[in-house]
Amino acid sequence: MLDSFSAEMLARIQFAFTVSFHIIFPAFSIGLASYLAVLNGLWLKTRDHTYLILFNYWKKIFAVAFAMGVVSGIVMSYQFGTNWSVFSDKTGPVLGPLMAYEVLSAFFLEAGFLGIALFGRERVGDKLHMFAVAMVAVGTLASATWILSVNSWMQTPVGYSINDVGQFIPEDWLHIVFNPSFPYRLVHMVLAAYLTTALVVGGVGALHLLRNKTDLVARRMFSMAMWMLIIVSPLQILAGDFHGLNTLEHQPVKVMAMEGHYDSHPDGAPLILFGIPNPEEKRIDYAVQIPKLSSLILKHDLHAPLAGLDTIPDEDEPPVSIVFWSFRIMIALGFGMLLLGLWSLWRRTTGKLYDDNGLYRFAIMMGPTGFVAVLAGWITTEVGRQPYTVYGLLRTSDSLSPVAAPAVATSLIAFIIVYFFVFGAGTYYIFRMMNKSAAKPNPALDTGPIRTATKIAMSSEHTPDNQGDHNGN
């Protein structure tokens, strides 16, 4: 089957495959690092051993996710030299230093303090250990900042000149780093990472509450996750709206594909909720739409004109079907997250947060959706940029290495096989750790006070009826 694809298409599939694996692990570790910092800070402030149990529980999961993120990142960057050497040559003077800064200032920071954060509490003391945990969290955020600056510059390139051999030469580093789409993309991605982590933590807490509603540690875990969800999900919807307006300004063709606007609308464009893109006929079949609402959302005017793909040459159009559906998947999951947060808030205000099996099952179902939403958002962003690697300046077809299709196909098959075993095993191990209750004693890790908190959490005296004071945690 791979024989029918060109070298360019195979290289794009390979990069999409590897980056899809890579993006889910940093998205999880960014949020989890901040969660660990919060847990450790709350433990030091309150000396409530429930926080310490949760810290020890999630730090092991973080360590595995962090390791898989590092490994997948190395493989992904390797392809810049094998499949995309022309892209690397032309953009290297701009993107090379940015990626080097990420390693020197962010990765070294998080990696340098990681060992202390995971294993050093008894060796360095609480204060230095808290500093190390905070530095790991700061490092993950700084790493995301640099990488998103790189990606954002590819979407909205500024601050450069082009030399005689076609290379992008930096002229203004402040404009390059803080390019027009960078702030919106950074906020959107960091909030997505926090939502992804909150959904996983909430799903794990719900799983253990279904098994034992008196599990105090699971209650705290679930409650904290639901607070994060109800706070961050509305912010993410708002940030997404601002990001969309920025994309309309700088990448209008991407918005046309997202909205499914094959035709221009001089007197207000409809919001197409669902439909089937028909690239051959240049229309959306079976469209379910609300008249003029797209103009209201994008231009804040019901009658504002919006250009369509009929104004764009066919060779400059992105793959509309992929972008159209990935965007809708992301939006649908975002409102699902908001629904889960509102449901939990309602049950919290009625004192029934720990007595709703339906809420728990919905939280478990929503647990992995953060990863799906991150992938859908990435697909929308990257496929919507096509046919360019540097938007409007360097086409994907001109970025490829002089490599034959069979060679790319062979490496793609090898990646699929290796990833299946390596990351399959790592993911399976994470699931096994999540399946174990944090309230169960672990003689290898738990100290006396932790054992005491564990016994309290598992005590039959703490029934849902007499735990009302924990509903606000």
Secondary structure, 3 states (H helix, E strand, C coil): CHHHCCHHHHHHHHHHHHHHHHHHHHHHHHHHHHHHHHHHHHHHHHCCHHHHHHHHHHHHHHHHHHHHHHHHHHHHHHHHHHCCHHHHHHHHHHHHHHHHHHHHHHHHHHHHHHHHHHHCHHHHCHHHHHHHHHHHHHHHHHHHHHHHHHHHHHHCCCCEEECCCCCEEECCHHHHHCCCCHHHHHHHHHHHHHHHHHHHHHHHHHHHHHHCCCCHHHHHHHHHHHHHHHHHHHHHHHHHHHHHHHHHHHCHHHHHHHHCCCCCECCCCCEEEEEEEECCCCEEEEEEEECCHHHHHHHCCCCCCECCHHHCCHHHCCCHHHHHHHHHHHHHHHHHHHHHHHHHHHHHHCCCCCCCHHHHHHHHHHCCHHHHHHHHHHHHHHHCCCCEEECCCEEHHHCCCCCCHHHHHHHHHHHHHHHHHHHHHHHHHHHHHHHCCCCCCCCCCCCHHHHHHHHHHHCCCCCHHHCHHHCCC
